[in-house]
Amino acid sequence: MPKLPVVSGTEVVQALQRLGFTLVRQRGSHIVMRRGSSGCVVPNHRELKIGTLAGLLKQAGVSQELFIDTYNLRD
């Protein structure tokens, strides 16, 4: 299993949008994103802990490999 990068909440939102998720709403620092029937809550913090990132990817139904590939396309 590849190692998850240290990312910010904004970078996670951008990567999920490239995967087809849309921003539903935001309250404070929590951003709710949805794609079909699956969704997740992304904390908009400067740096997300690895466990938090892994949990929200599991909640969204996105594999870690797919997220890393999409995140690396940000250039």
PQR file of N, CA, C, O and H, with PARSE charges and radii, in Angstrom:
ATOM      1  N   MET A   1       0.846  -1.173   0.000 -0.4000 1.5000
ATOM      2  CA  MET A   1       0.000   0.000   0.000 -0.0000 2.0000
ATOM      3  C   MET A   1       0.894   1.241   0.000  0.5500 1.7000
ATOM      4  O   MET A   1       1.810   1.338   0.817 -0.5500 1.4000
ATOM      5  N   PRO A   2       0.640   2.191  -0.907 -0.5600 1.5000
ATOM      6  CA  PRO A   2       1.491   3.373  -0.974  0.2800 2.0000
ATOM      7  C   PRO A   2       1.269   4.279   0.233  0.5500 1.7000
ATOM      8  O   PRO A   2       0.220   4.249   0.877 -0.5500 1.4000
ATOM      9  N   LYS A   3       2.275   5.074   0.513 -0.4000 1.5000
ATOM     10  CA  LYS A   3       2.206   5.993   1.640 -0.0000 2.0000
ATOM     11  C   LYS A   3       1.432   7.244   1.232  0.5500 1.7000
ATOM     12  O   LYS A   3       1.703   7.844   0.192 -0.5500 1.4000
ATOM     13  H   LYS A   3       3.127   5.099  -0.011  0.4000 1.0000
ATOM     14  N   LEU A   4       0.472   7.625   2.059 -0.4000 1.5000
ATOM     15  CA  LEU A   4      -0.321   8.818   1.771 -0.0000 2.0000
ATOM     16  C   LEU A   4       0.516  10.074   1.994  0.5500 1.7000
ATOM     17  O   LEU A   4       1.291  10.136   2.949 -0.5500 1.4000
ATOM     18  H   LEU A   4       0.251   7.138   2.903  0.4000 1.0000
ATOM     19  N   PRO A   5       0.372  11.072   1.129 -0.5600 1.5000
ATOM     20  CA  PRO A   5       1.128  12.319   1.305  0.2800 2.0000
ATOM     21  C   PRO A   5       0.483  13.198   2.375  0.5500 1.7000
ATOM     22  O   PRO A   5      -0.688  13.024   2.714 -0.5500 1.4000
ATOM     23  N   VAL A   6       1.244  14.123   2.889 -0.4000 1.5000
ATOM     24  CA  VAL A   6       0.712  15.135   3.802 -0.0000 2.0000
ATOM     25  C   VAL A   6       0.115  16.231   2.930  0.5500 1.7000
ATOM     26  O   VAL A   6       0.824  16.864   2.148 -0.5500 1.4000
ATOM     27  H   VAL A   6       2.195  14.265   2.613  0.4000 1.0000
ATOM     28  N   VAL A   7      -1.188  16.456   3.065 -0.4000 1.5000
ATOM     29  CA  VAL A   7      -1.889  17.402   2.202 -0.0000 2.0000
ATOM     30  C   VAL A   7      -2.754  18.324   3.046  0.5500 1.7000
ATOM     31  O   VAL A   7      -3.009  18.057   4.220 -0.5500 1.4000
ATOM     32  H   VAL A   7      -1.764  15.942   3.700  0.4000 1.0000
ATOM     33  N   SER A   8      -3.199  19.412   2.430 -0.4000 1.5000
ATOM     34  CA  SER A   8      -4.127  20.325   3.088 -0.0000 2.0000
ATOM     35  C   SER A   8      -5.556  19.964   2.681  0.5500 1.7000
ATOM     36  O   SER A   8      -5.769  19.200   1.740 -0.5500 1.4000
ATOM     37  H   SER A   8      -2.991  19.629   1.476  0.4000 1.0000
ATOM     38  N   GLY A   9      -6.509  20.512   3.386 -0.4000 1.5000
ATOM     39  CA  GLY A   9      -7.908  20.276   3.054 -0.0000 2.0000
ATOM     40  C   GLY A   9      -8.254  20.783   1.665  0.5500 1.7000
ATOM     41  O   GLY A   9      -9.031  20.151   0.949 -0.5500 1.4000
ATOM     42  H   GLY A   9      -6.336  21.134   4.150  0.4000 1.0000
ATOM     43  N   THR A  10      -7.691  21.906   1.280 -0.4000 1.5000
ATOM     44  CA  THR A  10      -7.945  22.479  -0.048 -0.0000 2.0000
ATOM     45  C   THR A  10      -7.441  21.547  -1.143  0.5500 1.7000
ATOM     46  O   THR A  10      -8.106  21.372  -2.164 -0.5500 1.4000
ATOM     47  H   THR A  10      -7.059  22.420   1.861  0.4000 1.0000
ATOM     48  N   GLU A  11      -6.269  20.949  -0.937 -0.4000 1.5000
ATOM     49  CA  GLU A  11      -5.716  20.027  -1.937 -0.0000 2.0000
ATOM     50  C   GLU A  11      -6.577  18.767  -2.050  0.5500 1.7000
ATOM     51  O   GLU A  11      -6.737  18.225  -3.144 -0.5500 1.4000
ATOM     52  H   GLU A  11      -5.729  21.091  -0.108  0.4000 1.0000
ATOM     53  N   VAL A  12      -7.127  18.302  -0.935 -0.4000 1.5000
ATOM     54  CA  VAL A  12      -8.013  17.133  -0.970 -0.0000 2.0000
ATOM     55  C   VAL A  12      -9.284  17.465  -1.739  0.5500 1.7000
ATOM     56  O   VAL A  12      -9.748  16.655  -2.542 -0.5500 1.4000
ATOM     57  H   VAL A  12      -6.996  18.743  -0.047  0.4000 1.0000
ATOM     58  N   VAL A  13      -9.851  18.639  -1.507 -0.4000 1.5000
ATOM     59  CA  VAL A  13     -11.063  19.054  -2.213 -0.0000 2.0000
ATOM     60  C   VAL A  13     -10.804  19.112  -3.710  0.5500 1.7000
ATOM     61  O   VAL A  13     -11.631  18.648  -4.495 -0.5500 1.4000
ATOM     62  H   VAL A  13      -9.474  19.297  -0.855  0.4000 1.0000
ATOM     63  N   GLN A  14      -9.678  19.669  -4.120 -0.4000 1.5000
ATOM     64  CA  GLN A  14      -9.349  19.763  -5.545 -0.0000 2.0000
ATOM     65  C   GLN A  14      -9.187  18.381  -6.170  0.5500 1.7000
ATOM     66  O   GLN A  14      -9.654  18.146  -7.284 -0.5500 1.4000
ATOM     67  H   GLN A  14      -9.006  20.046  -3.483  0.4000 1.0000
ATOM     68  N   ALA A  15      -8.531  17.472  -5.462 -0.4000 1.5000
ATOM     69  CA  ALA A  15      -8.344  16.115  -5.989 -0.0000 2.0000
ATOM     70  C   ALA A  15      -9.686  15.395  -6.094  0.5500 1.7000
ATOM     71  O   ALA A  15      -9.940  14.703  -7.080 -0.5500 1.4000
ATOM     72  H   ALA A  15      -8.152  17.663  -4.557  0.4000 1.0000
ATOM     73  N   LEU A  16     -10.543  15.550  -5.092 -0.4000 1.5000
ATOM     74  CA  LEU A  16     -11.856  14.896  -5.146 -0.0000 2.0000
ATOM     75  C   LEU A  16     -12.726  15.482  -6.250  0.5500 1.7000
ATOM     76  O   LEU A  16     -13.512  14.759  -6.863 -0.5500 1.4000
ATOM     77  H   LEU A  16     -10.336  16.112  -4.291  0.4000 1.0000
ATOM     78  N   GLN A  17     -12.601  16.774  -6.513 -0.4000 1.5000
ATOM     79  CA  GLN A  17     -13.367  17.375  -7.610 -0.0000 2.0000
ATOM     80  C   GLN A  17     -12.917  16.800  -8.950  0.5500 1.7000
ATOM     81  O   GLN A  17     -13.739  16.611  -9.847 -0.5500 1.4000
ATOM     82  H   GLN A  17     -11.963  17.362  -6.015  0.4000 1.0000
ATOM     83  N   ARG A  18     -11.624  16.521  -9.096 -0.4000 1.5000
ATOM     84  CA  ARG A  18     -11.153  15.884 -10.339 -0.0000 2.0000
ATOM     85  C   ARG A  18     -11.703  14.469 -10.471  0.5500 1.7000
ATOM     86  O   ARG A  18     -11.803  13.942 -11.580 -0.5500 1.4000
ATOM     87  H   ARG A  18     -10.956  16.675  -8.368  0.4000 1.0000
ATOM     88  N   LEU A  19     -12.062  13.846  -9.337 -0.4000 1.5000
ATOM     89  CA  LEU A  19     -12.633  12.499  -9.351 -0.0000 2.0000
ATOM     90  C   LEU A  19     -14.158  12.517  -9.498  0.5500 1.7000
ATOM     91  O   LEU A  19     -14.787  11.459  -9.463 -0.5500 1.4000
ATOM     92  H   LEU A  19     -11.981  14.274  -8.437  0.4000 1.0000
ATOM     93  N   GLY A  20     -14.755  13.685  -9.660 -0.4000 1.5000
ATOM     94  CA  GLY A  20     -16.191  13.766  -9.903 -0.0000 2.0000
ATOM     95  C   GLY A  20     -17.032  14.167  -8.709  0.5500 1.7000
ATOM     96  O   GLY A  20     -18.259  14.195  -8.808 -0.5500 1.4000
ATOM     97  H   GLY A  20     -14.244  14.545  -9.688  0.4000 1.0000
ATOM     98  N   PHE A  21     -16.410  14.479  -7.582 -0.4000 1.5000
ATOM     99  CA  PHE A  21     -17.158  14.931  -6.409 -0.0000 2.0000
ATOM    100  C   PHE A  21     -17.513  16.403  -6.572  0.5500 1.7000
ATOM    101  O   PHE A  21     -16.782  17.164  -7.207 -0.5500 1.4000
ATOM    102  H   PHE A  21     -15.413  14.457  -7.502  0.4000 1.0000
ATOM    103  N   THR A  22     -18.649  16.797  -5.990 -0.4000 1.5000
ATOM    104  CA  THR A  22     -19.049  18.193  -6.010 -0.0000 2.0000
ATOM    105  C   THR A  22     -19.179  18.697  -4.583  0.5500 1.7000
ATOM    106  O   THR A  22     -19.502  17.942  -3.666 -0.5500 1.4000
ATOM    107  H   THR A  22     -19.243  16.179  -5.475  0.4000 1.0000
ATOM    108  N   LEU A  23     -18.925  19.972  -4.414 -0.4000 1.5000
ATOM    109  CA  LEU A  23     -19.046  20.597  -3.111 -0.0000 2.0000
ATOM    110  C   LEU A  23     -20.523  20.837  -2.836  0.5500 1.7000
ATOM    111  O   LEU A  23     -21.178  21.564  -3.583 -0.5500 1.4000
ATOM    112  H   LEU A  23     -18.663  20.586  -5.159  0.4000 1.0000
ATOM    113  N   VAL A  24     -21.050  20.246  -1.789 -0.4000 1.5000
ATOM    114  CA  VAL A  24     -22.468  20.371  -1.452 -0.0000 2.0000
ATOM    115  C   VAL A  24     -22.688  21.565  -0.540  0.5500 1.7000
ATOM    116  O   VAL A  24     -23.540  22.411  -0.809 -0.5500 1.4000
ATOM    117  H   VAL A  24     -20.518  19.655  -1.182  0.4000 1.0000
ATOM    118  N   ARG A  25     -21.913  21.632   0.545 -0.4000 1.5000
ATOM    119  CA  ARG A  25     -22.048  22.744   1.477 -0.0000 2.0000
ATOM    120  C   ARG A  25     -20.797  22.823   2.345  0.5500 1.7000
ATOM    121  O   ARG A  25     -19.981  21.902   2.397 -0.5500 1.4000
ATOM    122  H   ARG A  25     -21.220  20.944   0.763  0.4000 1.0000
ATOM    123  N   GLN A  26     -20.682  23.971   3.029 -0.4000 1.5000
ATOM    124  CA  GLN A  26     -19.583  24.159   3.956 -0.0000 2.0000
ATOM    125  C   GLN A  26     -20.111  24.882   5.179  0.5500 1.7000
ATOM    126  O   GLN A  26     -20.844  25.865   5.070 -0.5500 1.4000
ATOM    127  H   GLN A  26     -21.345  24.718   2.987  0.4000 1.0000
ATOM    128  N   ARG A  27     -19.733  24.389   6.334 -0.4000 1.5000
ATOM    129  CA  ARG A  27     -20.078  25.057   7.580 -0.0000 2.0000
ATOM    130  C   ARG A  27     -18.811  25.126   8.412  0.5500 1.7000
ATOM    131  O   ARG A  27     -18.302  24.106   8.876 -0.5500 1.4000
ATOM    132  H   ARG A  27     -19.137  23.590   6.424  0.4000 1.0000
ATOM    133  N   GLY A  28     -18.315  26.322   8.592 -0.4000 1.5000
ATOM    134  CA  GLY A  28     -17.050  26.491   9.299 -0.0000 2.0000
ATOM    135  C   GLY A  28     -15.918  25.905   8.480  0.5500 1.7000
ATOM    136  O   GLY A  28     -15.744  26.246   7.310 -0.5500 1.4000
ATOM    137  H   GLY A  28     -18.729  27.150   8.215  0.4000 1.0000
ATOM    138  N   SER A  29     -15.150  25.022   9.098 -0.4000 1.5000
ATOM    139  CA  SER A  29     -14.016  24.443   8.385 -0.0000 2.0000
ATOM    140  C   SER A  29     -14.316  23.051   7.844  0.5500 1.7000
ATOM    141  O   SER A  29     -13.392  22.338   7.452 -0.5500 1.4000
ATOM    142  H   SER A  29     -15.292  24.745  10.049  0.4000 1.0000
ATOM    143  N   HIS A  30     -15.579  22.649   7.812 -0.4000 1.5000
ATOM    144  CA  HIS A  30     -15.938  21.320   7.305 -0.0000 2.0000
ATOM    145  C   HIS A  30     -16.673  21.444   5.970  0.5500 1.7000
ATOM    146  O   HIS A  30     -17.703  22.111   5.864 -0.5500 1.4000
ATOM    147  H   HIS A  30     -16.329  23.229   8.130  0.4000 1.0000
ATOM    148  N   ILE A  31     -16.115  20.785   4.962 -0.4000 1.5000
ATOM    149  CA  ILE A  31     -16.658  20.829   3.604 -0.0000 2.0000
ATOM    150  C   ILE A  31     -17.279  19.474   3.302  0.5500 1.7000
ATOM    151  O   ILE A  31     -16.625  18.440   3.431 -0.5500 1.4000
ATOM    152  H   ILE A  31     -15.279  20.244   5.048  0.4000 1.0000
ATOM    153  N   VAL A  32     -18.542  19.484   2.901 -0.4000 1.5000
ATOM    154  CA  VAL A  32     -19.250  18.250   2.570 -0.0000 2.0000
ATOM    155  C   VAL A  32     -19.227  18.091   1.056  0.5500 1.7000
ATOM    156  O   VAL A  32     -19.657  18.977   0.318 -0.5500 1.4000
ATOM    157  H   VAL A  32     -19.074  20.324   2.796  0.4000 1.0000
ATOM    158  N   MET A  33     -18.713  16.936   0.602 -0.4000 1.5000
ATOM    159  CA  MET A  33     -18.623  16.655  -0.828 -0.0000 2.0000
ATOM    160  C   MET A  33     -19.400  15.385  -1.127  0.5500 1.7000
ATOM    161  O   MET A  33     -19.504  14.498  -0.280 -0.5500 1.4000
ATOM    162  H   MET A  33     -18.364  16.216   1.202  0.4000 1.0000
ATOM    163  N   ARG A  34     -19.948  15.298  -2.338 -0.4000 1.5000
ATOM    164  CA  ARG A  34     -20.771  14.156  -2.703 -0.0000 2.0000
ATOM    165  C   ARG A  34     -20.558  13.791  -4.169  0.5500 1.7000
ATOM    166  O   ARG A  34     -20.364  14.647  -5.031 -0.5500 1.4000
ATOM    167  H   ARG A  34     -19.864  16.019  -3.026  0.4000 1.0000
ATOM    168  N   ARG A  35     -20.605  12.482  -4.412 -0.4000 1.5000
ATOM    169  CA  ARG A  35     -20.590  11.937  -5.772 -0.0000 2.0000
ATOM    170  C   ARG A  35     -21.590  10.798  -5.776  0.5500 1.7000
ATOM    171  O   ARG A  35     -21.327   9.737  -5.209 -0.5500 1.4000
ATOM    172  H   ARG A  35     -20.763  11.786  -3.711  0.4000 1.0000
ATOM    173  N   GLY A  36     -22.734  11.008  -6.409 -0.4000 1.5000
ATOM    174  CA  GLY A  36     -23.785   9.997  -6.397 -0.0000 2.0000
ATOM    175  C   GLY A  36     -24.287   9.785  -4.989  0.5500 1.7000
ATOM    176  O   GLY A  36     -24.701  10.733  -4.322 -0.5500 1.4000
ATOM    177  H   GLY A  36     -22.947  11.870  -6.869  0.4000 1.0000
ATOM    178  N   SER A  37     -24.254   8.545  -4.533 -0.4000 1.5000
ATOM    179  CA  SER A  37     -24.740   8.252  -3.187 -0.0000 2.0000
ATOM    180  C   SER A  37     -23.625   8.270  -2.148  0.5500 1.7000
ATOM    181  O   SER A  37     -23.903   8.192  -0.951 -0.5500 1.4000
ATOM    182  H   SER A  37     -23.918   7.775  -5.075  0.4000 1.0000
ATOM    183  N   SER A  38     -22.374   8.371  -2.578 -0.4000 1.5000
ATOM    184  CA  SER A  38     -21.273   8.404  -1.608 -0.0000 2.0000
ATOM    185  C   SER A  38     -20.819   9.836  -1.391  0.5500 1.7000
ATOM    186  O   SER A  38     -20.881  10.674  -2.290 -0.5500 1.4000
ATOM    187  H   SER A  38     -22.148   8.435  -3.551  0.4000 1.0000
ATOM    188  N   GLY A  39     -20.371  10.087  -0.201 -0.4000 1.5000
ATOM    189  CA  GLY A  39     -19.919  11.426   0.131 -0.0000 2.0000
ATOM    190  C   GLY A  39     -18.922  11.385   1.259  0.5500 1.7000
ATOM    191  O   GLY A  39     -18.652  10.326   1.825 -0.5500 1.4000
ATOM    192  H   GLY A  39     -20.320   9.406   0.530  0.4000 1.0000
ATOM    193  N   CYS A  40     -18.371  12.545   1.587 -0.4000 1.5000
ATOM    194  CA  CYS A  40     -17.408  12.623   2.675 -0.0000 2.0000
ATOM    195  C   CYS A  40     -17.351  14.048   3.198  0.5500 1.7000
ATOM    196  O   CYS A  40     -17.800  14.989   2.543 -0.5500 1.4000
ATOM    197  H   CYS A  40     -18.591  13.405   1.126  0.4000 1.0000
ATOM    198  N   VAL A  41     -16.797  14.184   4.375 -0.4000 1.5000
ATOM    199  CA  VAL A  41     -16.608  15.481   5.006 -0.0000 2.0000
ATOM    200  C   VAL A  41     -15.103  15.741   5.074  0.5500 1.7000
ATOM    201  O   VAL A  41     -14.352  14.957   5.653 -0.5500 1.4000
ATOM    202  H   VAL A  41     -16.432  13.420   4.907  0.4000 1.0000
ATOM    203  N   VAL A  42     -14.679  16.844   4.480 -0.4000 1.5000
ATOM    204  CA  VAL A  42     -13.260  17.201   4.438 -0.0000 2.0000
ATOM    205  C   VAL A  42     -13.021  18.375   5.380  0.5500 1.7000
ATOM    206  O   VAL A  42     -13.596  19.446   5.183 -0.5500 1.4000
ATOM    207  H   VAL A  42     -15.289  17.482   4.009  0.4000 1.0000
ATOM    208  N   PRO A  43     -12.180  18.195   6.403 -0.5600 1.5000
ATOM    209  CA  PRO A  43     -11.837  19.342   7.243  0.2800 2.0000
ATOM    210  C   PRO A  43     -10.881  20.262   6.485  0.5500 1.7000
ATOM    211  O   PRO A  43      -9.854  19.813   5.977 -0.5500 1.4000
ATOM    212  N   ASN A  44     -11.214  21.524   6.412 -0.4000 1.5000
ATOM    213  CA  ASN A  44     -10.396  22.471   5.651 -0.0000 2.0000
ATOM    214  C   ASN A  44      -9.291  23.017   6.547  0.5500 1.7000
ATOM    215  O   ASN A  44      -9.318  24.177   6.957 -0.5500 1.4000
ATOM    216  H   ASN A  44     -12.048  21.889   6.825  0.4000 1.0000
ATOM    217  N   HIS A  45      -8.318  22.157   6.840 -0.4000 1.5000
ATOM    218  CA  HIS A  45      -7.192  22.532   7.679 -0.0000 2.0000
ATOM    219  C   HIS A  45      -5.935  22.666   6.837  0.5500 1.7000
ATOM    220  O   HIS A  45      -5.877  22.186   5.705 -0.5500 1.4000
ATOM    221  H   HIS A  45      -8.296  21.215   6.507  0.4000 1.0000
ATOM    222  N   ARG A  46      -4.944  23.312   7.394 -0.4000 1.5000
ATOM    223  CA  ARG A  46      -3.692  23.531   6.665 -0.0000 2.0000
ATOM    224  C   ARG A  46      -2.982  22.216   6.381  0.5500 1.7000
ATOM    225  O   ARG A  46      -2.365  22.051   5.328 -0.5500 1.4000
ATOM    226  H   ARG A  46      -4.990  23.702   8.314  0.4000 1.0000
ATOM    227  N   GLU A  47      -3.071  21.282   7.323 -0.4000 1.5000
ATOM    228  CA  GLU A  47      -2.415  19.983   7.158 -0.0000 2.0000
ATOM    229  C   GLU A  47      -3.297  18.908   7.795  0.5500 1.7000
ATOM    230  O   GLU A  47      -3.644  18.995   8.972 -0.5500 1.4000
ATOM    231  H   GLU A  47      -3.572  21.416   8.178  0.4000 1.0000
ATOM    232  N   LEU A  48      -3.659  17.883   6.993 -0.4000 1.5000
ATOM    233  CA  LEU A  48      -4.480  16.790   7.507 -0.0000 2.0000
ATOM    234  C   LEU A  48      -3.583  15.664   7.996  0.5500 1.7000
ATOM    235  O   LEU A  48      -2.568  15.348   7.375 -0.5500 1.4000
ATOM    236  H   LEU A  48      -3.377  17.812   6.036  0.4000 1.0000
ATOM    237  N   LYS A  49      -3.966  15.067   9.108 -0.4000 1.5000
ATOM    238  CA  LYS A  49      -3.224  13.909   9.591 -0.0000 2.0000
ATOM    239  C   LYS A  49      -3.502  12.734   8.667  0.5500 1.7000
ATOM    240  O   LYS A  49      -4.552  12.674   8.026 -0.5500 1.4000
ATOM    241  H   LYS A  49      -4.791  15.324   9.613  0.4000 1.0000
ATOM    242  N   ILE A  50      -2.568  11.809   8.600 -0.4000 1.5000
ATOM    243  CA  ILE A  50      -2.669  10.664   7.705 -0.0000 2.0000
ATOM    244  C   ILE A  50      -3.912   9.832   8.017  0.5500 1.7000
ATOM    245  O   ILE A  50      -4.603   9.387   7.101 -0.5500 1.4000
ATOM    246  H   ILE A  50      -1.715  11.857   9.120  0.4000 1.0000
ATOM    247  N   GLY A  51      -4.199   9.621   9.284 -0.4000 1.5000
ATOM    248  CA  GLY A  51      -5.374   8.840   9.674 -0.0000 2.0000
ATOM    249  C   GLY A  51      -6.671   9.511   9.276  0.5500 1.7000
ATOM    250  O   GLY A  51      -7.623   8.837   8.884 -0.5500 1.4000
ATOM    251  H   GLY A  51      -3.637   9.982  10.029  0.4000 1.0000
ATOM    252  N   THR A  52      -6.722  10.834   9.373 -0.4000 1.5000
ATOM    253  CA  THR A  52      -7.907  11.587   8.957 -0.0000 2.0000
ATOM    254  C   THR A  52      -8.110  11.452   7.458  0.5500 1.7000
ATOM    255  O   THR A  52      -9.230  11.230   6.997 -0.5500 1.4000
ATOM    256  H   THR A  52      -5.949  11.381   9.692  0.4000 1.0000
ATOM    257  N   LEU A  53      -7.036  11.585   6.698 -0.4000 1.5000
ATOM    258  CA  LEU A  53      -7.113  11.444   5.241 -0.0000 2.0000
ATOM    259  C   LEU A  53      -7.551  10.039   4.856  0.5500 1.7000
ATOM    260  O   LEU A  53      -8.397   9.873   3.977 -0.5500 1.4000
ATOM    261  H   LEU A  53      -6.127  11.765   7.072  0.4000 1.0000
ATOM    262  N   ALA A  54      -6.986   9.032   5.500 -0.4000 1.5000
ATOM    263  CA  ALA A  54      -7.362   7.644   5.203 -0.0000 2.0000
ATOM    264  C   ALA A  54      -8.833   7.407   5.519  0.5500 1.7000
ATOM    265  O   ALA A  54      -9.526   6.717   4.772 -0.5500 1.4000
ATOM    266  H   ALA A  54      -6.299   9.166   6.214  0.4000 1.0000
ATOM    267  N   GLY A  55      -9.307   7.969   6.611 -0.4000 1.5000
ATOM    268  CA  GLY A  55     -10.708   7.810   6.994 -0.0000 2.0000
ATOM    269  C   GLY A  55     -11.663   8.474   6.026  0.5500 1.7000
ATOM    270  O   GLY A  55     -12.699   7.902   5.689 -0.5500 1.4000
ATOM    271  H   GLY A  55      -8.744   8.530   7.218  0.4000 1.0000
ATOM    272  N   LEU A  56     -11.333   9.669   5.575 -0.4000 1.5000
ATOM    273  CA  LEU A  56     -12.252  10.334   4.654 -0.0000 2.0000
ATOM    274  C   LEU A  56     -12.223   9.702   3.268  0.5500 1.7000
ATOM    275  O   LEU A  56     -13.230   9.733   2.561 -0.5500 1.4000
ATOM    276  H   LEU A  56     -10.491  10.134   5.849  0.4000 1.0000
ATOM    277  N   LEU A  57     -11.081   9.123   2.862 -0.4000 1.5000
ATOM    278  CA  LEU A  57     -11.039   8.396   1.587 -0.0000 2.0000
ATOM    279  C   LEU A  57     -11.893   7.135   1.675  0.5500 1.7000
ATOM    280  O   LEU A  57     -12.575   6.776   0.715 -0.5500 1.4000
ATOM    281  H   LEU A  57     -10.263   9.097   3.437  0.4000 1.0000
ATOM    282  N   LYS A  58     -11.856   6.470   2.814 -0.4000 1.5000
ATOM    283  CA  LYS A  58     -12.688   5.281   3.010 -0.0000 2.0000
ATOM    284  C   LYS A  58     -14.162   5.666   3.003  0.5500 1.7000
ATOM    285  O   LYS A  58     -14.989   4.969   2.417 -0.5500 1.4000
ATOM    286  H   LYS A  58     -11.302   6.762   3.593  0.4000 1.0000
ATOM    287  N   GLN A  59     -14.488   6.781   3.658 -0.4000 1.5000
ATOM    288  CA  GLN A  59     -15.855   7.280   3.689 -0.0000 2.0000
ATOM    289  C   GLN A  59     -16.342   7.623   2.277  0.5500 1.7000
ATOM    290  O   GLN A  59     -17.508   7.401   1.950 -0.5500 1.4000
ATOM    291  H   GLN A  59     -13.816   7.348   4.134  0.4000 1.0000
ATOM    292  N   ALA A  60     -15.455   8.159   1.448 -0.4000 1.5000
ATOM    293  CA  ALA A  60     -15.819   8.554   0.091 -0.0000 2.0000
ATOM    294  C   ALA A  60     -15.819   7.378  -0.882  0.5500 1.7000
ATOM    295  O   ALA A  60     -16.362   7.486  -1.982 -0.5500 1.4000
ATOM    296  H   ALA A  60     -14.508   8.339   1.713  0.4000 1.0000
ATOM    297  N   GLY A  61     -15.216   6.259  -0.491 -0.4000 1.5000
ATOM    298  CA  GLY A  61     -15.145   5.111  -1.389 -0.0000 2.0000
ATOM    299  C   GLY A  61     -14.077   5.251  -2.449  0.5500 1.7000
ATOM    300  O   GLY A  61     -14.220   4.724  -3.552 -0.5500 1.4000
ATOM    301  H   GLY A  61     -14.774   6.171   0.402  0.4000 1.0000
ATOM    302  N   VAL A  62     -13.001   5.962  -2.124 -0.4000 1.5000
ATOM    303  CA  VAL A  62     -11.899   6.194  -3.059 -0.0000 2.0000
ATOM    304  C   VAL A  62     -10.677   5.453  -2.525  0.5500 1.7000
ATOM    305  O   VAL A  62     -10.325   5.589  -1.353 -0.5500 1.4000
ATOM    306  H   VAL A  62     -12.885   6.390  -1.228  0.4000 1.0000
ATOM    307  N   SER A  63     -10.039   4.677  -3.379 -0.4000 1.5000
ATOM    308  CA  SER A  63      -8.846   3.947  -2.945 -0.0000 2.0000
ATOM    309  C   SER A  63      -7.686   4.922  -2.764  0.5500 1.7000
ATOM    310  O   SER A  63      -7.643   5.989  -3.376 -0.5500 1.4000
ATOM    311  H   SER A  63     -10.325   4.567  -4.331  0.4000 1.0000
ATOM    312  N   GLN A  64      -6.752   4.526  -1.911 -0.4000 1.5000
ATOM    313  CA  GLN A  64      -5.584   5.374  -1.670 -0.0000 2.0000
ATOM    314  C   GLN A  64      -4.749   5.529  -2.931  0.5500 1.7000
ATOM    315  O   GLN A  64      -4.205   6.604  -3.186 -0.5500 1.4000
ATOM    316  H   GLN A  64      -6.787   3.659  -1.414  0.4000 1.0000
ATOM    317  N   GLU A  65      -4.643   4.469  -3.721 -0.4000 1.5000
ATOM    318  CA  GLU A  65      -3.864   4.531  -4.964 -0.0000 2.0000
ATOM    319  C   GLU A  65      -4.472   5.531  -5.940  0.5500 1.7000
ATOM    320  O   GLU A  65      -3.754   6.321  -6.553 -0.5500 1.4000
ATOM    321  H   GLU A  65      -5.085   3.596  -3.514  0.4000 1.0000
ATOM    322  N   LEU A  66      -5.802   5.498  -6.085 -0.4000 1.5000
ATOM    323  CA  LEU A  66      -6.481   6.423  -6.994 -0.0000 2.0000
ATOM    324  C   LEU A  66      -6.309   7.857  -6.522  0.5500 1.7000
ATOM    325  O   LEU A  66      -6.070   8.753  -7.332 -0.5500 1.4000
ATOM    326  H   LEU A  66      -6.385   4.857  -5.587  0.4000 1.0000
ATOM    327  N   PHE A  67      -6.428   8.083  -5.217 -0.4000 1.5000
ATOM    328  CA  PHE A  67      -6.244   9.435  -4.689 -0.0000 2.0000
ATOM    329  C   PHE A  67      -4.839   9.937  -4.958  0.5500 1.7000
ATOM    330  O   PHE A  67      -4.665  11.079  -5.386 -0.5500 1.4000
ATOM    331  H   PHE A  67      -6.622   7.355  -4.559  0.4000 1.0000
ATOM    332  N   ILE A  68      -3.826   9.106  -4.716 -0.4000 1.5000
ATOM    333  CA  ILE A  68      -2.440   9.520  -4.925 -0.0000 2.0000
ATOM    334  C   ILE A  68      -2.193   9.834  -6.399  0.5500 1.7000
ATOM    335  O   ILE A  68      -1.533  10.823  -6.717 -0.5500 1.4000
ATOM    336  H   ILE A  68      -3.967   8.178  -4.369  0.4000 1.0000
ATOM    337  N   ASP A  69      -2.719   8.994  -7.307 -0.4000 1.5000
ATOM    338  CA  ASP A  69      -2.561   9.261  -8.736 -0.0000 2.0000
ATOM    339  C   ASP A  69      -3.221  10.573  -9.133  0.5500 1.7000
ATOM    340  O   ASP A  69      -2.654  11.345  -9.907 -0.5500 1.4000
ATOM    341  H   ASP A  69      -3.255   8.190  -7.048  0.4000 1.0000
ATOM    342  N   THR A  70      -4.415  10.830  -8.609 -0.4000 1.5000
ATOM    343  CA  THR A  70      -5.132  12.064  -8.931 -0.0000 2.0000
ATOM    344  C   THR A  70      -4.441  13.263  -8.297  0.5500 1.7000
ATOM    345  O   THR A  70      -4.347  14.322  -8.917 -0.5500 1.4000
ATOM    346  H   THR A  70      -4.875  10.203  -7.981  0.4000 1.0000
ATOM    347  N   TYR A  71      -3.966  13.111  -7.088 -0.4000 1.5000
ATOM    348  CA  TYR A  71      -3.267  14.199  -6.396 -0.0000 2.0000
ATOM    349  C   TYR A  71      -1.989  14.580  -7.128  0.5500 1.7000
ATOM    350  O   TYR A  71      -1.644  15.759  -7.203 -0.5500 1.4000
ATOM    351  H   TYR A  71      -4.043  12.251  -6.584  0.4000 1.0000
ATOM    352  N   ASN A  72      -1.286  13.591  -7.667 -0.4000 1.5000
ATOM    353  CA  ASN A  72      -0.036  13.864  -8.379 -0.0000 2.0000
ATOM    354  C   ASN A  72      -0.259  14.537  -9.717  0.5500 1.7000
ATOM    355  O   ASN A  72       0.699  15.043 -10.303 -0.5500 1.4000
ATOM    356  H   ASN A  72      -1.567  12.633  -7.606  0.4000 1.0000
ATOM    357  N   LEU A  73      -1.476  14.566 -10.226 -0.4000 1.5000
ATOM    358  CA  LEU A  73      -1.790  15.235 -11.502 -0.0000 2.0000
ATOM    359  C   LEU A  73      -2.033  16.731 -11.330  0.5500 1.7000
ATOM    360  O   LEU A  73      -2.375  17.413 -12.296 -0.5500 1.4000
ATOM    361  H   LEU A  73      -2.254  14.155  -9.751  0.4000 1.0000
ATOM    362  N   ARG A  74      -1.865  17.243 -10.135 -0.4000 1.5000
ATOM    363  CA  ARG A  74      -2.217  18.635  -9.844 -0.0000 2.0000
ATOM    364  C   ARG A  74      -1.347  19.654 -10.566  0.5500 1.7000
ATOM    365  O   ARG A  74      -1.721  20.824 -10.643 -0.5500 1.4000
ATOM    366  H   ARG A  74      -1.587  16.689  -9.351  0.4000 1.0000
ATOM    367  N   ASP A  75      -0.223  19.254 -11.085 -0.4000 1.5000
ATOM    368  CA  ASP A  75       0.721  20.197 -11.723 -0.0000 2.0000
ATOM    369  C   ASP A  75       0.170  20.827 -12.937  0.5500 1.7000
ATOM    370  O   ASP A  75       0.846  21.636 -13.574 -0.5500 1.4000
ATOM    371  H   ASP A  75       0.080  18.303 -11.022  0.4000 1.0000
TER
END
